[in-house]
Amino acid sequence: MRSLFAKILVWFLATIVTAIAAILLTTALTYDAYSSRQAPFSMLLSVELGEARQAWETGGPAQLRATLQRFREETRASEAMLTDGNGTDLLSGVSHADLMPYAKAFIHSPFSVRAHVFGRKSPDGRYCLILIRESWYFWFLQPLDLFVIALVVLFCYGLAHYLTAPLRRLRSAVDRLGRGDLTARAEETRHDELGDLAASFNRMADHIQTLLAAERRLLFDISHELRSPLARLSVAVELARTNEAGAPLLDRIQKEADRLNALICQMLEVTRTEGEPSRLKAEPLRLDELVDELVDDCSIEARAHGCALDLSSAGPVTLEGDTELLRRAIENVMRNAIRYAPVESKVEITLANGGGWAKITIRDYGPGVPEEALPRLFDPFYRVEQDRDRKSGGVGLGLSIARRAVELHKGQLRASNASPGLLVEIDLPI
């Protein structure tokens, strides 16, 4: 039972039912209709015994039979009889000595299914009146008791709903916030601890929304401010190329400007993919064709680097996904493998399909990554210390973009050392 509503309802009902059952049980077990001659029920039995005795002594069997019949109708008893002091029925002559103990005490269990026997013995011990009523489970419950029980159940249901309804609304708001809806807020209609919890959540959501908005605004402002001088720098470089003597330096300036422009584009892409999951455009795509196309595109860069790409595909693989996001993710991993692959080595790319998952593995035979660096390999702007000054090193955004793109498709991206080289695995649900 995982529902808090069900748990609260069951506990309320169990507590109330236990309390009622305990009261009824102790009352039924301690009830004694013969504890006092002045008790109403005891007085009624004494009056009926006197009438039955008088009918027998004055009118004989016929008068007694009529009197007992009236007793049965008035008390709804299934059987009424007048016996002598030994328990022998005066009308039928049948001995009921086993019922005589009931004339002294009320000894029934409240959960008994046997008939209820009530008896009263005359003061002189010559006669005994015995009444027998049919019984059923929980005979002590009356129709009004059932109505009260139904009312209690309804009250418990309402109380459980009252306690858990704000929690369900808060859970919905938390779920929406977790999916990227920064406008999600909980209702603050309560003035108790649950209302305080909703207010705390709303303050947290406001703070998160403010921080993310400030971060995005800062990123876009920086990107805008950097792009303008970069554009002017590119124009200035083209104008300065008329002087052939400075061409090598101008080429260097152009290269650095292009790198800065690429860095800005990657920063914007990370922000968009992390902050707006709703932009994911899922459509049917052939993953095998996409991987084959990327291998062709990256082959030129691989040849320039002195290595080769080796693709092994299991056949057609179709899944739902955003083509551009997956293209960027797989391409970034491929280019990262090419960047660190030794000359005259191979970068092995494998596409497999099974168990409802498409699995892409990309392995190079380079130096690999220190074990302590593996957990942070996909963090934004993270680079292994030994590669920070290498010309082949990027800015540390490619693998971060790849991880976010795979996670948006409910997939997994893992890296491990293959000794030699690095093995990156991309798992995507089909």
C-alpha positions as CSV (number, residue, x, y, z in Angstrom):
1,M,0.0,0.0,0.0
2,R,2.0,3.0,-1.3
3,S,-0.8,5.7,-1.2
4,L,-0.6,8.0,1.8
5,F,-4.4,8.6,1.4
6,A,-5.1,4.9,1.7
7,K,-2.8,4.5,4.7
8,I,-4.4,7.4,6.6
9,L,-7.9,6.2,5.8
10,V,-7.1,2.6,6.8
11,W,-5.5,3.7,10.1
12,F,-8.4,6.0,11.0
13,L,-10.9,3.2,10.3
14,A,-8.8,0.6,12.1
15,T,-8.5,2.8,15.2
16,I,-12.2,3.7,15.3
17,V,-13.3,0.1,14.6
18,T,-11.0,-1.2,17.2
19,A,-12.3,1.2,19.8
20,I,-15.9,0.5,19.0
21,A,-15.3,-3.3,19.0
22,A,-13.5,-3.1,22.3
23,I,-16.4,-1.1,23.9
24,L,-19.0,-3.4,22.5
25,L,-17.1,-6.5,23.5
26,T,-16.4,-5.5,27.0
27,T,-20.0,-4.3,27.4
28,A,-21.4,-7.6,26.1
29,L,-19.0,-9.7,28.2
30,T,-19.7,-7.9,31.4
31,Y,-23.5,-7.5,30.8
32,D,-25.6,-9.4,33.4
33,A,-29.3,-9.2,33.0
34,Y,-29.7,-10.7,36.5
35,S,-27.4,-8.5,38.5
36,S,-30.4,-6.6,39.9
37,R,-34.0,-7.5,40.4
38,Q,-34.8,-3.9,39.7
39,A,-33.2,-4.1,36.2
40,P,-35.9,-3.6,33.5
41,F,-35.3,-6.8,31.7
42,S,-35.1,-8.7,35.0
43,M,-38.4,-7.2,36.1
44,L,-40.0,-8.1,32.7
45,L,-39.0,-11.8,33.2
46,S,-40.4,-11.8,36.7
47,V,-43.8,-10.4,35.5
48,E,-44.0,-12.9,32.7
49,L,-43.1,-15.7,35.0
50,G,-45.9,-14.7,37.4
51,E,-48.4,-14.5,34.6
52,A,-47.4,-17.9,33.2
53,R,-47.6,-19.5,36.7
54,Q,-51.0,-18.0,37.3
55,A,-52.2,-19.3,33.9
56,W,-51.0,-22.8,34.6
57,E,-52.4,-23.0,38.1
58,T,-55.8,-21.4,37.2
59,G,-56.4,-22.4,33.6
60,G,-54.3,-25.4,33.0
61,P,-52.4,-26.3,29.8
62,A,-54.8,-24.4,27.5
63,Q,-54.4,-21.1,29.4
64,L,-50.7,-21.6,29.7
65,R,-50.3,-22.3,26.0
66,A,-52.2,-19.1,25.1
67,T,-50.1,-17.1,27.6
68,L,-46.8,-18.5,26.2
69,Q,-47.9,-17.7,22.6
70,R,-48.5,-14.1,23.6
71,F,-45.1,-14.0,25.2
72,R,-43.5,-15.3,21.9
73,E,-45.3,-12.6,19.9
74,E,-44.4,-9.8,22.3
75,T,-40.7,-10.7,22.8
76,R,-40.2,-12.1,19.2
77,A,-38.9,-15.3,20.8
78,S,-38.7,-18.5,18.8
79,E,-39.6,-20.5,21.9
80,A,-41.2,-19.9,25.3
81,M,-41.8,-22.5,27.9
82,L,-42.7,-23.0,31.6
83,T,-40.9,-25.8,33.4
84,D,-40.8,-27.2,36.8
85,G,-37.9,-26.7,39.2
86,N,-36.0,-29.5,37.5
87,G,-36.4,-28.1,33.9
88,T,-39.2,-30.4,32.7
89,D,-41.6,-28.6,30.3
90,L,-45.1,-28.6,31.9
91,L,-46.8,-28.8,28.4
92,S,-44.7,-31.3,26.6
93,G,-43.0,-33.2,29.4
94,V,-39.6,-32.8,27.7
95,S,-36.6,-32.2,30.1
96,H,-34.6,-29.0,29.5
97,A,-32.3,-29.4,32.5
98,D,-29.4,-28.2,30.3
99,L,-31.1,-24.8,30.1
100,M,-31.4,-24.2,33.8
101,P,-28.0,-22.5,34.2
102,Y,-29.3,-19.7,32.0
103,A,-31.9,-18.9,34.6
104,K,-29.1,-17.7,36.9
105,A,-26.7,-15.7,34.6
106,F,-26.4,-14.2,31.2
107,I,-23.5,-16.3,29.8
108,H,-23.6,-15.7,26.0
109,S,-20.6,-14.6,23.9
110,P,-21.3,-11.4,21.9
111,F,-20.1,-13.2,18.7
112,S,-22.1,-16.4,19.3
113,V,-24.3,-17.7,16.5
114,R,-26.3,-19.9,18.9
115,A,-29.7,-19.0,20.1
116,H,-30.0,-16.7,23.1
117,V,-31.6,-18.2,26.1
118,F,-33.1,-16.2,28.9
119,G,-34.5,-17.7,32.1
120,R,-36.1,-16.7,35.4
121,K,-36.8,-19.0,38.3
122,S,-39.5,-18.4,40.8
123,P,-38.5,-17.5,44.4
124,D,-39.9,-20.8,45.7
125,G,-38.0,-22.8,43.0
126,R,-41.1,-24.6,41.7
127,Y,-41.2,-23.0,38.3
128,C,-38.9,-21.6,35.6
129,L,-39.7,-19.4,32.6
130,I,-37.4,-19.9,29.6
131,L,-37.4,-17.7,26.4
132,I,-35.2,-18.6,23.4
133,R,-34.4,-16.1,20.6
134,E,-32.6,-16.9,17.4
135,S,-29.2,-15.2,17.0
136,W,-26.7,-14.1,14.4
137,Y,-23.2,-12.6,14.4
138,F,-22.8,-9.3,16.2
139,W,-26.3,-9.6,17.6
140,F,-25.7,-6.6,19.7
141,L,-25.5,-4.3,16.6
142,Q,-28.7,-2.3,15.8
143,P,-29.7,-0.7,12.5
144,L,-28.8,2.6,14.0
145,D,-25.4,1.3,14.8
146,L,-24.8,0.5,11.1
147,F,-25.7,4.0,10.2
148,V,-23.3,5.4,12.7
149,I,-20.5,3.1,11.3
150,A,-21.2,4.4,7.8
151,L,-21.1,7.9,9.0
152,V,-17.7,7.3,10.7
153,V,-16.3,5.7,7.5
154,L,-17.5,8.8,5.5
155,F,-15.9,11.1,8.1
156,C,-12.6,9.2,7.9
157,Y,-12.7,9.4,4.1
158,G,-13.2,13.1,4.2
159,L,-10.5,13.7,6.8
160,A,-8.0,11.6,4.8
161,H,-8.8,13.5,1.6
162,Y,-8.5,16.8,3.5
163,L,-5.0,15.8,4.7
164,T,-3.7,14.4,1.4
165,A,-5.2,16.6,-1.2
166,P,-2.7,19.4,-0.8
167,L,0.1,16.9,-0.9
168,R,-1.2,15.6,-4.3
169,R,-1.3,19.1,-5.6
170,L,2.2,19.8,-4.3
171,R,3.5,16.6,-5.9
172,S,2.0,17.7,-9.3
173,A,3.7,21.1,-8.9
174,V,7.0,19.4,-8.1
175,D,6.7,17.1,-11.1
176,R,6.0,20.0,-13.4
177,L,9.0,21.9,-12.1
178,G,11.2,18.9,-12.5
179,R,10.1,18.6,-16.2
180,G,11.2,22.2,-16.8
181,D,8.1,24.2,-16.2
182,L,9.5,27.0,-14.1
183,T,6.1,28.6,-13.6
184,A,4.8,25.6,-11.6
185,R,3.5,26.7,-8.2
186,A,1.6,25.0,-5.4
187,E,-1.7,26.3,-4.0
188,E,-1.4,28.2,-0.8
189,T,-4.9,27.9,0.5
190,R,-4.1,26.3,3.8
191,H,-2.9,27.9,7.0
192,D,-1.4,24.9,8.6
193,E,1.9,23.0,8.2
194,L,0.9,21.8,4.7
195,G,0.2,25.4,3.7
196,D,3.7,26.3,5.1
197,L,5.2,23.5,3.0
198,A,3.5,24.8,-0.1
199,A,4.7,28.3,0.6
200,S,8.3,27.1,1.1
201,F,8.1,25.2,-2.2
202,N,6.8,28.3,-4.0
203,R,9.7,30.4,-2.5
204,M,12.1,27.8,-3.7
205,A,10.6,27.7,-7.2
206,D,10.7,31.6,-7.4
207,H,14.4,31.5,-6.4
208,I,15.2,28.8,-8.9
209,Q,13.4,30.7,-11.7
210,T,15.1,33.9,-10.8
211,L,18.6,32.3,-10.8
212,L,18.0,30.5,-14.1
213,A,16.6,33.6,-15.8
214,A,19.6,35.6,-14.6
215,E,22.0,32.9,-15.8
216,R,20.3,32.7,-19.3
217,R,20.2,36.5,-19.5
218,L,23.8,36.7,-18.7
219,L,24.8,34.1,-21.2
220,F,22.8,35.7,-24.0
221,D,24.2,39.1,-23.1
222,I,27.7,37.8,-23.2
223,S,27.1,36.0,-26.4
224,H,25.6,39.2,-28.0
225,E,28.5,41.4,-26.8
226,L,31.1,38.9,-28.1
227,R,29.5,38.4,-31.5
228,S,29.5,42.0,-32.4
229,P,33.3,42.7,-32.1
230,L,33.9,39.2,-33.6
231,A,31.9,40.2,-36.7
232,R,33.8,43.5,-37.0
233,L,37.1,41.7,-36.5
234,S,36.3,39.3,-39.3
235,V,35.6,42.3,-41.6
236,A,38.8,44.0,-40.6
237,V,40.8,40.8,-41.3
238,E,39.3,40.6,-44.8
239,L,40.2,44.2,-45.5
240,A,43.7,43.7,-44.1
241,R,44.4,40.7,-46.4
242,T,45.2,43.2,-49.2
243,N,48.6,43.4,-47.5
244,E,50.2,40.0,-48.3
245,A,53.0,40.5,-45.8
246,G,50.7,40.2,-42.8
247,A,48.7,37.2,-44.2
248,P,50.1,34.5,-41.7
249,L,49.2,36.7,-38.7
250,L,45.8,37.5,-40.2
251,D,45.1,33.8,-40.7
252,R,45.9,33.2,-37.0
253,I,43.6,36.0,-36.0
254,Q,40.8,34.6,-38.2
255,K,41.3,31.1,-36.7
256,E,41.0,32.4,-33.2
257,A,37.9,34.5,-34.1
258,D,36.3,31.4,-35.6
259,R,37.0,29.4,-32.4
260,L,35.4,32.1,-30.3
261,N,32.4,32.1,-32.5
262,A,32.1,28.3,-32.3
263,L,32.4,28.6,-28.5
264,I,29.5,31.0,-28.3
265,C,27.3,28.8,-30.5
266,Q,28.1,25.8,-28.3
267,M,27.3,27.8,-25.1
268,L,24.0,28.8,-26.5
269,E,23.2,25.3,-27.5
270,V,23.9,23.9,-24.0
271,T,21.7,26.6,-22.5
272,R,18.8,25.8,-24.8
273,T,18.9,22.1,-24.5
274,E,19.2,22.2,-20.7
275,G,16.7,24.9,-20.1
276,E,14.0,24.0,-22.6
277,P,13.3,20.2,-22.7
278,S,10.0,21.0,-24.5
279,R,12.0,22.0,-27.6
280,L,12.7,18.3,-28.2
281,K,11.1,17.4,-31.6
282,A,10.6,13.6,-31.6
283,E,10.0,12.0,-34.9
284,P,10.7,8.6,-36.4
285,L,14.3,8.3,-37.6
286,R,16.7,5.7,-38.9
287,L,19.5,5.6,-36.5
288,D,21.7,3.4,-38.7
289,E,21.4,5.9,-41.6
290,L,22.2,8.8,-39.3
291,V,25.3,7.0,-37.9
292,D,26.5,6.0,-41.4
293,E,26.1,9.7,-42.6
294,L,28.1,10.9,-39.6
295,V,30.9,8.4,-40.3
296,D,31.1,9.8,-43.9
297,D,31.1,13.4,-42.7
298,C,33.8,12.7,-40.1
299,S,36.0,10.6,-42.4
300,I,37.6,13.7,-43.9
301,E,38.7,14.9,-40.4
302,A,39.9,11.4,-39.5
303,R,42.1,11.2,-42.6
304,A,43.5,14.6,-41.9
305,H,44.4,13.4,-38.4
306,G,46.0,10.3,-39.8
307,C,43.4,7.7,-38.5
308,A,40.4,5.9,-39.9
309,L,36.8,5.2,-38.9
310,D,35.6,1.6,-38.8
311,L,31.8,1.1,-38.7
312,S,30.0,-2.1,-37.7
313,S,26.2,-1.9,-37.9
314,A,23.6,-4.6,-37.0
315,G,21.1,-3.4,-39.6
316,P,18.2,-1.0,-39.7
317,V,17.4,0.6,-36.3
318,T,14.3,2.9,-36.1
319,L,13.5,5.0,-33.0
320,E,11.7,8.2,-32.0
321,G,14.0,11.2,-31.5
322,D,15.1,14.7,-32.4
323,T,17.4,14.2,-35.4
324,E,19.5,17.3,-34.9
325,L,20.1,16.7,-31.2
326,L,21.1,13.1,-31.8
327,R,23.3,14.1,-34.7
328,R,25.2,16.6,-32.6
329,A,25.5,14.1,-29.7
330,I,27.0,11.3,-31.8
331,E,29.1,13.7,-33.9
332,N,30.6,15.2,-30.8
333,V,31.6,11.8,-29.4
334,M,33.1,10.8,-32.8
335,R,35.1,14.0,-33.2
336,N,36.3,13.6,-29.6
337,A,37.6,10.1,-30.4
338,I,39.2,11.3,-33.6
339,R,40.9,14.1,-31.7
340,Y,42.7,11.8,-29.4
341,A,43.2,8.8,-31.7
342,P,46.9,8.0,-32.5
343,V,48.2,8.3,-36.1
344,E,47.5,5.1,-38.2
345,S,45.0,3.8,-35.7
346,K,41.3,3.1,-36.0
347,V,38.3,4.5,-34.3
348,E,35.8,1.7,-33.9
349,I,32.1,2.5,-34.1
350,T,29.5,-0.2,-33.5
351,L,25.7,0.0,-33.7
352,A,23.7,-2.8,-32.0
353,N,20.0,-3.4,-31.4
354,G,18.4,-5.6,-28.8
355,G,16.2,-5.7,-25.7
356,G,14.3,-2.5,-26.7
357,W,17.6,-0.5,-26.8
358,A,19.9,0.8,-29.5
359,K,23.5,0.8,-28.4
360,I,26.2,2.8,-30.0
361,T,29.8,2.3,-28.9
362,I,32.7,4.5,-30.0
363,R,36.3,3.4,-29.1
364,D,39.6,5.0,-29.8
365,Y,43.1,3.7,-29.1
366,G,44.4,6.9,-27.6
367,P,45.8,7.5,-24.1
368,G,42.4,7.2,-22.4
369,V,41.3,9.2,-19.3
370,P,42.5,9.0,-15.7
371,E,40.0,7.0,-13.6
372,E,39.4,10.0,-11.3
373,A,38.4,12.1,-14.3
374,L,35.8,9.7,-15.7
375,P,32.9,10.9,-13.5
376,R,33.4,14.5,-14.7
377,L,34.1,13.8,-18.3
378,F,30.7,15.0,-19.4
379,D,30.6,18.1,-17.3
380,P,30.4,21.5,-19.1
381,F,33.9,23.1,-19.7
382,Y,35.7,20.2,-18.0
383,R,38.9,19.0,-19.6
384,V,41.4,16.5,-18.4
385,E,44.3,18.4,-16.8
386,Q,47.0,16.9,-19.2
387,D,45.0,18.1,-22.2
388,R,44.4,21.7,-21.3
389,D,47.4,23.0,-23.2
390,R,47.2,20.7,-26.1
391,K,46.3,22.2,-29.5
392,S,44.0,19.3,-30.1
393,G,41.9,20.0,-27.0
394,G,38.5,21.6,-27.3
395,V,36.8,23.8,-24.8
396,G,35.0,21.0,-23.0
397,L,31.4,21.5,-24.3
398,G,31.1,18.7,-26.9
399,L,30.6,15.8,-24.5
400,S,28.4,17.9,-22.3
401,I,26.1,18.6,-25.2
402,A,26.1,14.9,-26.1
403,R,25.2,13.8,-22.6
404,R,22.3,16.3,-22.3
405,A,21.0,15.3,-25.8
406,V,21.0,11.6,-24.9
407,E,19.3,12.2,-21.5
408,L,16.6,14.2,-23.2
409,H,15.9,11.0,-25.2
410,K,15.7,9.0,-21.9
411,G,19.0,7.4,-22.8
412,Q,22.3,6.9,-21.1
413,L,25.8,8.0,-21.9
414,R,28.8,6.2,-20.3
415,A,32.6,6.3,-20.7
416,S,35.2,3.8,-19.5
417,N,38.8,3.1,-20.2
418,A,39.3,0.3,-22.7
419,S,43.1,0.0,-22.1
420,P,44.2,1.3,-24.5
421,G,41.9,4.0,-25.4
422,L,38.5,5.4,-24.3
423,L,35.2,3.6,-24.8
424,V,32.0,5.7,-24.9
425,E,28.6,3.9,-24.9
426,I,25.4,5.6,-26.0
427,D,22.1,3.7,-25.1
428,L,18.9,5.0,-26.6
429,P,15.4,3.4,-26.0
430,I,13.6,2.2,-29.1
